[in-house]
Amino acid sequence: MKVEPLAIPEVKLLTPRAFGDERGFFLESFNARVFADAGLPTEWTQDNHSRSVRGVLRGLHYQLVEPQGKLVRVTRGAVFDVAVDIRRASPTFGQWVGAELSDRNFAMLYVPPGFAHGFVVLSEVADFCYKCTTMWNQPSDRSLRWNDPQIGIAWPLDGIGEPQLAAKDAGAPFLAEAETFE
């Protein structure tokens, strides 16, 4: 498995080696030894799976208490996945990184605690699967505005138009007013 740091080095792009032929493919999406050697978590407390249609934008989500690290991947379709550094003491505070994850490139993204996370669906349908390092803590669940100009995420919305948002995401605070990490 190839593990590459992105422009914010705590966020990692993982590309497993896929072995395929006319019958299909096989890949290893998790290996505790490889993850430990790369400094990534090897223990996960929760697995989640969501399905969304083209143009759905989920995020930017995070937890203030027991923040989650997430290992995210797409098993059907394609998304543009984003992590935003919301650690005020970090030299990359307010910056973002993103990558396309799909059922064709098999790429995965590790989003560490202290980051807001979101994605927009590029394909007609996408199945999005992710492992979390801590349990979901509903009282500390927060959202950050997806289109905050201070952050300036370059969402690939050509051909999509206005994304479909949950009410909590549409009304989420901008970074300047959001509760973040010290």
C-alpha positions as YAML, in Angstrom:
chain: A
units: angstrom
residues:
- id: 1
  name: MET
  ca: [0.00, 0.00, 0.00]
- id: 2
  name: LYS
  ca: [1.28, 3.43, -0.91]
- id: 3
  name: VAL
  ca: [0.91, 6.04, 1.88]
- id: 4
  name: GLU
  ca: [1.52, 9.69, 0.90]
- id: 5
  name: PRO
  ca: [1.23, 12.83, 3.03]
- id: 6
  name: LEU
  ca: [-0.73, 15.63, 1.36]
- id: 7
  name: ALA
  ca: [0.06, 19.37, 1.56]
- id: 8
  name: ILE
  ca: [-1.08, 19.20, 5.18]
- id: 9
  name: PRO
  ca: [1.17, 16.26, 6.12]
- id: 10
  name: GLU
  ca: [-1.03, 14.83, 8.88]
- id: 11
  name: VAL
  ca: [-3.63, 14.02, 6.20]
- id: 12
  name: LYS
  ca: [-2.59, 10.93, 4.25]
- id: 13
  name: LEU
  ca: [-3.63, 9.57, 0.87]
- id: 14
  name: LEU
  ca: [-3.51, 5.77, 0.84]
- id: 15
  name: THR
  ca: [-3.57, 3.76, -2.36]
- id: 16
  name: PRO
  ca: [-3.87, 0.02, -1.95]
- id: 17
  name: ARG
  ca: [-2.50, -2.30, -4.59]
- id: 18
  name: ALA
  ca: [-5.36, -3.90, -6.52]
- id: 19
  name: PHE
  ca: [-4.99, -7.25, -8.28]
- id: 20
  name: GLY
  ca: [-7.50, -7.66, -11.06]
- id: 21
  name: ASP
  ca: [-8.42, -9.79, -14.01]
- id: 22
  name: GLU
  ca: [-11.56, -10.51, -16.06]
- id: 23
  name: ARG
  ca: [-13.27, -11.89, -12.91]
- id: 24
  name: GLY
  ca: [-12.87, -8.72, -10.85]
- id: 25
  name: PHE
  ca: [-10.29, -7.56, -8.33]
- id: 26
  name: PHE
  ca: [-8.85, -8.04, -4.85]
- id: 27
  name: LEU
  ca: [-7.29, -5.40, -2.63]
- id: 28
  name: GLU
  ca: [-6.25, -5.09, 1.00]
- id: 29
  name: SER
  ca: [-7.91, -1.97, 2.48]
- id: 30
  name: PHE
  ca: [-6.40, -2.34, 5.95]
- id: 31
  name: ASN
  ca: [-3.26, -3.97, 7.32]
- id: 32
  name: ALA
  ca: [-2.32, -3.23, 10.94]
- id: 33
  name: ARG
  ca: [1.41, -3.60, 10.30]
- id: 34
  name: VAL
  ca: [1.39, -1.23, 7.29]
- id: 35
  name: PHE
  ca: [-0.71, 1.31, 9.18]
- id: 36
  name: ALA
  ca: [1.49, 1.16, 12.30]
- id: 37
  name: ASP
  ca: [4.63, 1.59, 10.18]
- id: 38
  name: ALA
  ca: [3.05, 4.69, 8.58]
- id: 39
  name: GLY
  ca: [2.09, 6.15, 11.99]
- id: 40
  name: LEU
  ca: [-1.64, 5.63, 11.36]
- id: 41
  name: PRO
  ca: [-4.19, 4.23, 13.80]
- id: 42
  name: THR
  ca: [-4.59, 0.48, 13.97]
- id: 43
  name: GLU
  ca: [-7.63, 0.39, 16.25]
- id: 44
  name: TRP
  ca: [-11.05, 1.52, 15.05]
- id: 45
  name: THR
  ca: [-14.25, 1.76, 17.10]
- id: 46
  name: GLN
  ca: [-16.89, 2.30, 14.46]
- id: 47
  name: ASP
  ca: [-17.48, 1.56, 10.75]
- id: 48
  name: ASN
  ca: [-20.00, 3.66, 8.79]
- id: 49
  name: HIS
  ca: [-21.50, 3.44, 5.32]
- id: 50
  name: SER
  ca: [-23.50, 6.15, 3.56]
- id: 51
  name: ARG
  ca: [-25.06, 6.28, 0.11]
- id: 52
  name: SER
  ca: [-25.64, 9.60, -1.63]
- id: 53
  name: VAL
  ca: [-26.66, 10.79, -5.07]
- id: 54
  name: ARG
  ca: [-24.86, 13.17, -7.42]
- id: 55
  name: GLY
  ca: [-24.50, 16.68, -6.04]
- id: 56
  name: VAL
  ca: [-24.98, 15.79, -2.37]
- id: 57
  name: LEU
  ca: [-22.43, 17.57, -0.22]
- id: 58
  name: ARG
  ca: [-21.93, 16.25, 3.30]
- id: 59
  name: GLY
  ca: [-19.90, 18.32, 5.72]
- id: 60
  name: LEU
  ca: [-17.83, 19.83, 6.91]
- id: 61
  name: HIS
  ca: [-18.21, 17.73, 10.09]
- id: 62
  name: TYR
  ca: [-16.17, 17.25, 13.28]
- id: 63
  name: GLN
  ca: [-16.55, 16.51, 17.00]
- id: 64
  name: LEU
  ca: [-15.23, 18.81, 19.72]
- id: 65
  name: VAL
  ca: [-15.18, 16.08, 22.40]
- id: 66
  name: GLU
  ca: [-13.45, 12.83, 21.54]
- id: 67
  name: PRO
  ca: [-12.58, 14.04, 18.03]
- id: 68
  name: GLN
  ca: [-12.58, 11.32, 15.42]
- id: 69
  name: GLY
  ca: [-9.85, 10.22, 13.09]
- id: 70
  name: LYS
  ca: [-11.41, 8.81, 9.92]
- id: 71
  name: LEU
  ca: [-10.23, 6.44, 7.23]
- id: 72
  name: VAL
  ca: [-12.55, 7.10, 4.28]
- id: 73
  name: ARG
  ca: [-13.04, 5.35, 0.95]
- id: 74
  name: VAL
  ca: [-15.57, 4.93, -1.82]
- id: 75
  name: THR
  ca: [-16.81, 1.47, -2.78]
- id: 76
  name: ARG
  ca: [-19.15, 2.65, -5.55]
- id: 77
  name: GLY
  ca: [-18.95, 5.85, -7.58]
- id: 78
  name: ALA
  ca: [-16.77, 8.89, -6.97]
- id: 79
  name: VAL
  ca: [-16.51, 11.79, -4.51]
- id: 80
  name: PHE
  ca: [-14.27, 14.77, -3.94]
- id: 81
  name: ASP
  ca: [-13.18, 14.42, -0.31]
- id: 82
  name: VAL
  ca: [-11.89, 17.32, 1.83]
- id: 83
  name: ALA
  ca: [-10.14, 17.80, 5.18]
- id: 84
  name: VAL
  ca: [-9.84, 21.26, 6.81]
- id: 85
  name: ASP
  ca: [-7.36, 21.93, 9.61]
- id: 86
  name: ILE
  ca: [-9.29, 23.52, 12.49]
- id: 87
  name: ARG
  ca: [-6.53, 23.41, 15.12]
- id: 88
  name: ARG
  ca: [-5.92, 27.08, 15.98]
- id: 89
  name: ALA
  ca: [-2.32, 26.44, 17.09]
- id: 90
  name: SER
  ca: [-1.47, 24.72, 13.80]
- id: 91
  name: PRO
  ca: [0.56, 26.51, 11.11]
- id: 92
  name: THR
  ca: [-2.00, 25.18, 8.59]
- id: 93
  name: PHE
  ca: [-5.10, 26.36, 10.51]
- id: 94
  name: GLY
  ca: [-7.94, 27.10, 8.09]
- id: 95
  name: GLN
  ca: [-6.24, 25.37, 5.16]
- id: 96
  name: TRP
  ca: [-7.72, 22.44, 3.28]
- id: 97
  name: VAL
  ca: [-6.62, 19.47, 1.23]
- id: 98
  name: GLY
  ca: [-8.73, 17.30, -1.03]
- id: 99
  name: ALA
  ca: [-8.62, 14.25, -3.25]
- id: 100
  name: GLU
  ca: [-10.92, 12.35, -5.54]
- id: 101
  name: LEU
  ca: [-11.82, 8.95, -4.12]
- id: 102
  name: SER
  ca: [-13.52, 6.42, -6.35]
- id: 103
  name: ASP
  ca: [-14.24, 2.79, -7.03]
- id: 104
  name: ARG
  ca: [-11.74, 3.05, -9.89]
- id: 105
  name: ASN
  ca: [-8.70, 4.56, -8.14]
- id: 106
  name: PHE
  ca: [-9.32, 2.70, -4.82]
- id: 107
  name: ALA
  ca: [-7.76, 5.71, -2.99]
- id: 108
  name: MET
  ca: [-8.47, 6.25, 0.70]
- id: 109
  name: LEU
  ca: [-7.94, 9.32, 2.85]
- id: 110
  name: TYR
  ca: [-6.91, 9.38, 6.49]
- id: 111
  name: VAL
  ca: [-8.37, 12.47, 8.20]
- id: 112
  name: PRO
  ca: [-6.88, 12.89, 11.69]
- id: 113
  name: PRO
  ca: [-8.63, 14.31, 14.77]
- id: 114
  name: GLY
  ca: [-8.66, 18.12, 14.73]
- id: 115
  name: PHE
  ca: [-9.90, 18.34, 11.14]
- id: 116
  name: ALA
  ca: [-13.32, 19.03, 9.68]
- id: 117
  name: HIS
  ca: [-14.29, 16.56, 6.97]
- id: 118
  name: GLY
  ca: [-16.68, 16.59, 4.03]
- id: 119
  name: PHE
  ca: [-17.29, 15.36, 0.52]
- id: 120
  name: VAL
  ca: [-19.35, 16.03, -2.58]
- id: 121
  name: VAL
  ca: [-20.66, 13.23, -4.81]
- id: 122
  name: LEU
  ca: [-19.39, 13.39, -8.40]
- id: 123
  name: SER
  ca: [-21.01, 10.20, -9.76]
- id: 124
  name: GLU
  ca: [-24.70, 9.37, -10.11]
- id: 125
  name: VAL
  ca: [-24.52, 7.43, -6.80]
- id: 126
  name: ALA
  ca: [-21.69, 6.93, -4.31]
- id: 127
  name: ASP
  ca: [-21.26, 4.48, -1.46]
- id: 128
  name: PHE
  ca: [-18.94, 6.07, 1.08]
- id: 129
  name: CYS
  ca: [-17.41, 3.90, 3.82]
- id: 130
  name: TYR
  ca: [-15.34, 5.05, 6.75]
- id: 131
  name: LYS
  ca: [-13.72, 3.80, 9.90]
- id: 132
  name: CYS
  ca: [-13.56, 6.03, 13.00]
- id: 133
  name: THR
  ca: [-11.10, 6.09, 15.88]
- id: 134
  name: THR
  ca: [-13.77, 7.08, 18.44]
- id: 135
  name: MET
  ca: [-17.52, 6.67, 18.73]
- id: 136
  name: TRP
  ca: [-19.87, 9.32, 17.40]
- id: 137
  name: ASN
  ca: [-20.61, 11.82, 20.17]
- id: 138
  name: GLN
  ca: [-23.84, 13.57, 19.19]
- id: 139
  name: PRO
  ca: [-23.66, 16.42, 21.77]
- id: 140
  name: SER
  ca: [-20.22, 17.47, 20.48]
- id: 141
  name: ASP
  ca: [-21.08, 17.08, 16.78]
- id: 142
  name: ARG
  ca: [-20.35, 20.27, 14.85]
- id: 143
  name: SER
  ca: [-20.42, 21.52, 11.25]
- id: 144
  name: LEU
  ca: [-18.40, 24.16, 9.47]
- id: 145
  name: ARG
  ca: [-19.73, 26.11, 6.46]
- id: 146
  name: TRP
  ca: [-18.85, 24.23, 3.28]
- id: 147
  name: ASN
  ca: [-18.38, 27.40, 1.20]
- id: 148
  name: ASP
  ca: [-16.57, 29.63, 3.71]
- id: 149
  name: PRO
  ca: [-14.53, 32.09, 1.59]
- id: 150
  name: GLN
  ca: [-11.87, 32.26, 4.32]
- id: 151
  name: ILE
  ca: [-11.15, 28.56, 3.68]
- id: 152
  name: GLY
  ca: [-11.76, 28.73, -0.08]
- id: 153
  name: ILE
  ca: [-12.35, 25.08, -0.93]
- id: 154
  name: ALA
  ca: [-12.32, 24.54, -4.71]
- id: 155
  name: TRP
  ca: [-15.28, 22.15, -4.81]
- id: 156
  name: PRO
  ca: [-15.61, 20.61, -8.31]
- id: 157
  name: LEU
  ca: [-19.23, 21.63, -8.89]
- id: 158
  name: ASP
  ca: [-19.12, 22.01, -12.70]
- id: 159
  name: GLY
  ca: [-22.13, 20.21, -14.06]
- id: 160
  name: ILE
  ca: [-23.58, 19.89, -10.56]
- id: 161
  name: GLY
  ca: [-24.65, 23.45, -9.76]
- id: 162
  name: GLU
  ca: [-25.75, 24.12, -6.21]
- id: 163
  name: PRO
  ca: [-25.02, 21.11, -4.00]
- id: 164
  name: GLN
  ca: [-27.73, 19.37, -1.99]
- id: 165
  name: LEU
  ca: [-27.14, 20.05, 1.71]
- id: 166
  name: ALA
  ca: [-28.58, 18.91, 5.02]
- id: 167
  name: ALA
  ca: [-30.14, 21.76, 7.02]
- id: 168
  name: LYS
  ca: [-27.36, 21.60, 9.63]
- id: 169
  name: ASP
  ca: [-24.71, 21.98, 6.92]
- id: 170
  name: ALA
  ca: [-26.50, 24.81, 5.09]
- id: 171
  name: GLY
  ca: [-26.70, 26.80, 8.34]
- id: 172
  name: ALA
  ca: [-23.29, 25.88, 9.74]
- id: 173
  name: PRO
  ca: [-21.07, 28.69, 11.07]
- id: 174
  name: PHE
  ca: [-18.13, 30.13, 9.20]
- id: 175
  name: LEU
  ca: [-14.65, 29.35, 10.53]
- id: 176
  name: ALA
  ca: [-14.36, 32.77, 12.22]
- id: 177
  name: GLU
  ca: [-17.38, 31.96, 14.45]
- id: 178
  name: ALA
  ca: [-16.98, 28.19, 14.76]
- id: 179
  name: GLU
  ca: [-15.89, 26.29, 17.84]
- id: 180
  name: THR
  ca: [-12.51, 24.82, 16.97]
- id: 181
  name: PHE
  ca: [-9.55, 23.14, 18.63]
- id: 182
  name: GLU
  ca: [-6.80, 25.07, 20.44]
...
